[in-house]
């Protein structure tokens, strides 16, 4: 089995098995967003359960 490198670059698996992802809307048009909003967007989020199954198939050794 091979790891999908595109998935490996976008997601990371925690020690407890949760999958973390980055948030969208952090690349451009940042002038209009408040500092508080931009800091919140910098944090990673836990992937939703419905997507988690698909990503675990792509990353069999995670």
Phi and psi restraints in degrees (range 20) as a CNS / XPLOR table:
assign (resid 1 and name C) (resid 2 and name N)
       (resid 2 and name CA) (resid 2 and name C) 1.0 -114.6 20.0 2
assign (resid 2 and name N) (resid 2 and name CA)
       (resid 2 and name C) (resid 3 and name N) 1.0 149.5 20.0 2
assign (resid 2 and name C) (resid 3 and name N)
       (resid 3 and name CA) (resid 3 and name C) 1.0 -83.1 20.0 2
assign (resid 3 and name N) (resid 3 and name CA)
       (resid 3 and name C) (resid 4 and name N) 1.0 135.8 20.0 2
assign (resid 3 and name C) (resid 4 and name N)
       (resid 4 and name CA) (resid 4 and name C) 1.0 -75.0 20.0 2
assign (resid 4 and name N) (resid 4 and name CA)
       (resid 4 and name C) (resid 5 and name N) 1.0 112.5 20.0 2
assign (resid 4 and name C) (resid 5 and name N)
       (resid 5 and name CA) (resid 5 and name C) 1.0 -65.1 20.0 2
assign (resid 5 and name N) (resid 5 and name CA)
       (resid 5 and name C) (resid 6 and name N) 1.0 -31.2 20.0 2
assign (resid 5 and name C) (resid 6 and name N)
       (resid 6 and name CA) (resid 6 and name C) 1.0 -62.5 20.0 2
assign (resid 6 and name N) (resid 6 and name CA)
       (resid 6 and name C) (resid 7 and name N) 1.0 -39.3 20.0 2
assign (resid 6 and name C) (resid 7 and name N)
       (resid 7 and name CA) (resid 7 and name C) 1.0 -72.4 20.0 2
assign (resid 7 and name N) (resid 7 and name CA)
       (resid 7 and name C) (resid 8 and name N) 1.0 -38.1 20.0 2
assign (resid 7 and name C) (resid 8 and name N)
       (resid 8 and name CA) (resid 8 and name C) 1.0 -64.2 20.0 2
assign (resid 8 and name N) (resid 8 and name CA)
       (resid 8 and name C) (resid 9 and name N) 1.0 -30.1 20.0 2
assign (resid 8 and name C) (resid 9 and name N)
       (resid 9 and name CA) (resid 9 and name C) 1.0 -78.5 20.0 2
assign (resid 9 and name N) (resid 9 and name CA)
       (resid 9 and name C) (resid 10 and name N) 1.0 -22.5 20.0 2
assign (resid 9 and name C) (resid 10 and name N)
       (resid 10 and name CA) (resid 10 and name C) 1.0 -100.8 20.0 2
assign (resid 10 and name N) (resid 10 and name CA)
       (resid 10 and name C) (resid 11 and name N) 1.0 -23.3 20.0 2
assign (resid 10 and name C) (resid 11 and name N)
       (resid 11 and name CA) (resid 11 and name C) 1.0 -127.2 20.0 2
assign (resid 11 and name N) (resid 11 and name CA)
       (resid 11 and name C) (resid 12 and name N) 1.0 154.7 20.0 2
assign (resid 11 and name C) (resid 12 and name N)
       (resid 12 and name CA) (resid 12 and name C) 1.0 -134.9 20.0 2
assign (resid 12 and name N) (resid 12 and name CA)
       (resid 12 and name C) (resid 13 and name N) 1.0 148.1 20.0 2
assign (resid 12 and name C) (resid 13 and name N)
       (resid 13 and name CA) (resid 13 and name C) 1.0 -104.5 20.0 2
assign (resid 13 and name N) (resid 13 and name CA)
       (resid 13 and name C) (resid 14 and name N) 1.0 129.7 20.0 2
assign (resid 13 and name C) (resid 14 and name N)
       (resid 14 and name CA) (resid 14 and name C) 1.0 -79.3 20.0 2
assign (resid 14 and name N) (resid 14 and name CA)
       (resid 14 and name C) (resid 15 and name N) 1.0 174.2 20.0 2
assign (resid 14 and name C) (resid 15 and name N)
       (resid 15 and name CA) (resid 15 and name C) 1.0 -64.7 20.0 2
assign (resid 15 and name N) (resid 15 and name CA)
       (resid 15 and name C) (resid 16 and name N) 1.0 -27.4 20.0 2
assign (resid 15 and name C) (resid 16 and name N)
       (resid 16 and name CA) (resid 16 and name C) 1.0 -89.2 20.0 2
assign (resid 16 and name N) (resid 16 and name CA)
       (resid 16 and name C) (resid 17 and name N) 1.0 -1.2 20.0 2
assign (resid 16 and name C) (resid 17 and name N)
       (resid 17 and name CA) (resid 17 and name C) 1.0 98.6 20.0 2
assign (resid 17 and name N) (resid 17 and name CA)
       (resid 17 and name C) (resid 18 and name N) 1.0 0.8 20.0 2
assign (resid 17 and name C) (resid 18 and name N)
       (resid 18 and name CA) (resid 18 and name C) 1.0 -75.8 20.0 2
assign (resid 18 and name N) (resid 18 and name CA)
       (resid 18 and name C) (resid 19 and name N) 1.0 153.8 20.0 2
assign (resid 18 and name C) (resid 19 and name N)
       (resid 19 and name CA) (resid 19 and name C) 1.0 -108.3 20.0 2
assign (resid 19 and name N) (resid 19 and name CA)
       (resid 19 and name C) (resid 20 and name N) 1.0 125.6 20.0 2
assign (resid 19 and name C) (resid 20 and name N)
       (resid 20 and name CA) (resid 20 and name C) 1.0 -102.7 20.0 2
assign (resid 20 and name N) (resid 20 and name CA)
       (resid 20 and name C) (resid 21 and name N) 1.0 147.6 20.0 2
assign (resid 20 and name C) (resid 21 and name N)
       (resid 21 and name CA) (resid 21 and name C) 1.0 -136.8 20.0 2
assign (resid 21 and name N) (resid 21 and name CA)
       (resid 21 and name C) (resid 22 and name N) 1.0 159.5 20.0 2
assign (resid 21 and name C) (resid 22 and name N)
       (resid 22 and name CA) (resid 22 and name C) 1.0 -82.9 20.0 2
assign (resid 22 and name N) (resid 22 and name CA)
       (resid 22 and name C) (resid 23 and name N) 1.0 162.3 20.0 2
assign (resid 22 and name C) (resid 23 and name N)
       (resid 23 and name CA) (resid 23 and name C) 1.0 -95.8 20.0 2
assign (resid 23 and name N) (resid 23 and name CA)
       (resid 23 and name C) (resid 24 and name N) 1.0 153.9 20.0 2
assign (resid 23 and name C) (resid 24 and name N)
       (resid 24 and name CA) (resid 24 and name C) 1.0 -81.5 20.0 2
assign (resid 24 and name N) (resid 24 and name CA)
       (resid 24 and name C) (resid 25 and name N) 1.0 173.7 20.0 2
assign (resid 24 and name C) (resid 25 and name N)
       (resid 25 and name CA) (resid 25 and name C) 1.0 67.4 20.0 2
assign (resid 25 and name N) (resid 25 and name CA)
       (resid 25 and name C) (resid 26 and name N) 1.0 35.6 20.0 2
assign (resid 25 and name C) (resid 26 and name N)
       (resid 26 and name CA) (resid 26 and name C) 1.0 -117.6 20.0 2
assign (resid 26 and name N) (resid 26 and name CA)
       (resid 26 and name C) (resid 27 and name N) 1.0 7.4 20.0 2
assign (resid 26 and name C) (resid 27 and name N)
       (resid 27 and name CA) (resid 27 and name C) 1.0 -95.5 20.0 2
assign (resid 27 and name N) (resid 27 and name CA)
       (resid 27 and name C) (resid 28 and name N) 1.0 -42.1 20.0 2
assign (resid 27 and name C) (resid 28 and name N)
       (resid 28 and name CA) (resid 28 and name C) 1.0 -149.8 20.0 2
assign (resid 28 and name N) (resid 28 and name CA)
       (resid 28 and name C) (resid 29 and name N) 1.0 176.6 20.0 2
assign (resid 28 and name C) (resid 29 and name N)
       (resid 29 and name CA) (resid 29 and name C) 1.0 58.1 20.0 2
assign (resid 29 and name N) (resid 29 and name CA)
       (resid 29 and name C) (resid 30 and name N) 1.0 43.9 20.0 2
assign (resid 29 and name C) (resid 30 and name N)
       (resid 30 and name CA) (resid 30 and name C) 1.0 -90.7 20.0 2
assign (resid 30 and name N) (resid 30 and name CA)
       (resid 30 and name C) (resid 31 and name N) 1.0 -10.9 20.0 2
assign (resid 30 and name C) (resid 31 and name N)
       (resid 31 and name CA) (resid 31 and name C) 1.0 -63.2 20.0 2
assign (resid 31 and name N) (resid 31 and name CA)
       (resid 31 and name C) (resid 32 and name N) 1.0 -37.0 20.0 2
assign (resid 31 and name C) (resid 32 and name N)
       (resid 32 and name CA) (resid 32 and name C) 1.0 -82.6 20.0 2
assign (resid 32 and name N) (resid 32 and name CA)
       (resid 32 and name C) (resid 33 and name N) 1.0 -12.1 20.0 2
assign (resid 32 and name C) (resid 33 and name N)
       (resid 33 and name CA) (resid 33 and name C) 1.0 -87.8 20.0 2
assign (resid 33 and name N) (resid 33 and name CA)
       (resid 33 and name C) (resid 34 and name N) 1.0 143.8 20.0 2
assign (resid 33 and name C) (resid 34 and name N)
       (resid 34 and name CA) (resid 34 and name C) 1.0 -73.8 20.0 2
assign (resid 34 and name N) (resid 34 and name CA)
       (resid 34 and name C) (resid 35 and name N) 1.0 161.3 20.0 2
assign (resid 34 and name C) (resid 35 and name N)
       (resid 35 and name CA) (resid 35 and name C) 1.0 -62.2 20.0 2
assign (resid 35 and name N) (resid 35 and name CA)
       (resid 35 and name C) (resid 36 and name N) 1.0 -37.8 20.0 2
assign (resid 35 and name C) (resid 36 and name N)
       (resid 36 and name CA) (resid 36 and name C) 1.0 -61.9 20.0 2
assign (resid 36 and name N) (resid 36 and name CA)
       (resid 36 and name C) (resid 37 and name N) 1.0 -42.0 20.0 2
assign (resid 36 and name C) (resid 37 and name N)
       (resid 37 and name CA) (resid 37 and name C) 1.0 -65.5 20.0 2
assign (resid 37 and name N) (resid 37 and name CA)
       (resid 37 and name C) (resid 38 and name N) 1.0 -43.0 20.0 2
assign (resid 37 and name C) (resid 38 and name N)
       (resid 38 and name CA) (resid 38 and name C) 1.0 -65.7 20.0 2
assign (resid 38 and name N) (resid 38 and name CA)
       (resid 38 and name C) (resid 39 and name N) 1.0 -38.1 20.0 2
assign (resid 38 and name C) (resid 39 and name N)
       (resid 39 and name CA) (resid 39 and name C) 1.0 -65.2 20.0 2
assign (resid 39 and name N) (resid 39 and name CA)
       (resid 39 and name C) (resid 40 and name N) 1.0 -39.2 20.0 2
assign (resid 39 and name C) (resid 40 and name N)
       (resid 40 and name CA) (resid 40 and name C) 1.0 -65.8 20.0 2
assign (resid 40 and name N) (resid 40 and name CA)
       (resid 40 and name C) (resid 41 and name N) 1.0 -35.7 20.0 2
assign (resid 40 and name C) (resid 41 and name N)
       (resid 41 and name CA) (resid 41 and name C) 1.0 -70.1 20.0 2
assign (resid 41 and name N) (resid 41 and name CA)
       (resid 41 and name C) (resid 42 and name N) 1.0 -19.5 20.0 2
assign (resid 41 and name C) (resid 42 and name N)
       (resid 42 and name CA) (resid 42 and name C) 1.0 -75.5 20.0 2
assign (resid 42 and name N) (resid 42 and name CA)
       (resid 42 and name C) (resid 43 and name N) 1.0 -15.0 20.0 2
assign (resid 42 and name C) (resid 43 and name N)
       (resid 43 and name CA) (resid 43 and name C) 1.0 -82.0 20.0 2
assign (resid 43 and name N) (resid 43 and name CA)
       (resid 43 and name C) (resid 44 and name N) 1.0 149.6 20.0 2
assign (resid 43 and name C) (resid 44 and name N)
       (resid 44 and name CA) (resid 44 and name C) 1.0 -81.6 20.0 2
assign (resid 44 and name N) (resid 44 and name CA)
       (resid 44 and name C) (resid 45 and name N) 1.0 155.1 20.0 2
assign (resid 44 and name C) (resid 45 and name N)
       (resid 45 and name CA) (resid 45 and name C) 1.0 -119.7 20.0 2
assign (resid 45 and name N) (resid 45 and name CA)
       (resid 45 and name C) (resid 46 and name N) 1.0 156.7 20.0 2
assign (resid 45 and name C) (resid 46 and name N)
       (resid 46 and name CA) (resid 46 and name C) 1.0 -78.7 20.0 2
assign (resid 46 and name N) (resid 46 and name CA)
       (resid 46 and name C) (resid 47 and name N) 1.0 135.4 20.0 2
assign (resid 46 and name C) (resid 47 and name N)
       (resid 47 and name CA) (resid 47 and name C) 1.0 -67.8 20.0 2
assign (resid 47 and name N) (resid 47 and name CA)
       (resid 47 and name C) (resid 48 and name N) 1.0 146.9 20.0 2
assign (resid 47 and name C) (resid 48 and name N)
       (resid 48 and name CA) (resid 48 and name C) 1.0 -68.8 20.0 2
assign (resid 48 and name N) (resid 48 and name CA)
       (resid 48 and name C) (resid 49 and name N) 1.0 155.8 20.0 2
assign (resid 48 and name C) (resid 49 and name N)
       (resid 49 and name CA) (resid 49 and name C) 1.0 -61.7 20.0 2
assign (resid 49 and name N) (resid 49 and name CA)
       (resid 49 and name C) (resid 50 and name N) 1.0 -36.9 20.0 2
assign (resid 49 and name C) (resid 50 and name N)
       (resid 50 and name CA) (resid 50 and name C) 1.0 -68.2 20.0 2
assign (resid 50 and name N) (resid 50 and name CA)
       (resid 50 and name C) (resid 51 and name N) 1.0 -33.2 20.0 2
assign (resid 50 and name C) (resid 51 and name N)
       (resid 51 and name CA) (resid 51 and name C) 1.0 -82.5 20.0 2
assign (resid 51 and name N) (resid 51 and name CA)
       (resid 51 and name C) (resid 52 and name N) 1.0 -24.1 20.0 2
assign (resid 51 and name C) (resid 52 and name N)
       (resid 52 and name CA) (resid 52 and name C) 1.0 -60.7 20.0 2
assign (resid 52 and name N) (resid 52 and name CA)
       (resid 52 and name C) (resid 53 and name N) 1.0 -39.4 20.0 2
assign (resid 52 and name C) (resid 53 and name N)
       (resid 53 and name CA) (resid 53 and name C) 1.0 -61.9 20.0 2
assign (resid 53 and name N) (resid 53 and name CA)
       (resid 53 and name C) (resid 54 and name N) 1.0 -42.1 20.0 2
assign (resid 53 and name C) (resid 54 and name N)
       (resid 54 and name CA) (resid 54 and name C) 1.0 -67.0 20.0 2
assign (resid 54 and name N) (resid 54 and name CA)
       (resid 54 and name C) (resid 55 and name N) 1.0 -39.0 20.0 2
assign (resid 54 and name C) (resid 55 and name N)
       (resid 55 and name CA) (resid 55 and name C) 1.0 -71.9 20.0 2
assign (resid 55 and name N) (resid 55 and name CA)
       (resid 55 and name C) (resid 56 and name N) 1.0 -36.2 20.0 2
assign (resid 55 and name C) (resid 56 and name N)
       (resid 56 and name CA) (resid 56 and name C) 1.0 -64.3 20.0 2
assign (resid 56 and name N) (resid 56 and name CA)
       (resid 56 and name C) (resid 57 and name N) 1.0 -30.4 20.0 2
assign (resid 56 and name C) (resid 57 and name N)
       (resid 57 and name CA) (resid 57 and name C) 1.0 -67.9 20.0 2
assign (resid 57 and name N) (resid 57 and name CA)
       (resid 57 and name C) (resid 58 and name N) 1.0 -37.2 20.0 2
assign (resid 57 and name C) (resid 58 and name N)
       (resid 58 and name CA) (resid 58 and name C) 1.0 -73.3 20.0 2
assign (resid 58 and name N) (resid 58 and name CA)
       (resid 58 and name C) (resid 59 and name N) 1.0 -24.6 20.0 2
assign (resid 58 and name C) (resid 59 and name N)
       (resid 59 and name CA) (resid 59 and name C) 1.0 -121.9 20.0 2
assign (resid 59 and name N) (resid 59 and name CA)
       (resid 59 and name C) (resid 60 and name N) 1.0 76.6 20.0 2
assign (resid 59 and name C) (resid 60 and name N)
       (resid 60 and name CA) (resid 60 and name C) 1.0 -68.6 20.0 2
assign (resid 60 and name N) (resid 60 and name CA)
       (resid 60 and name C) (resid 61 and name N) 1.0 -21.3 20.0 2
assign (resid 60 and name C) (resid 61 and name N)
       (resid 61 and name CA) (resid 61 and name C) 1.0 -103.5 20.0 2
assign (resid 61 and name N) (resid 61 and name CA)
       (resid 61 and name C) (resid 62 and name N) 1.0 10.2 20.0 2
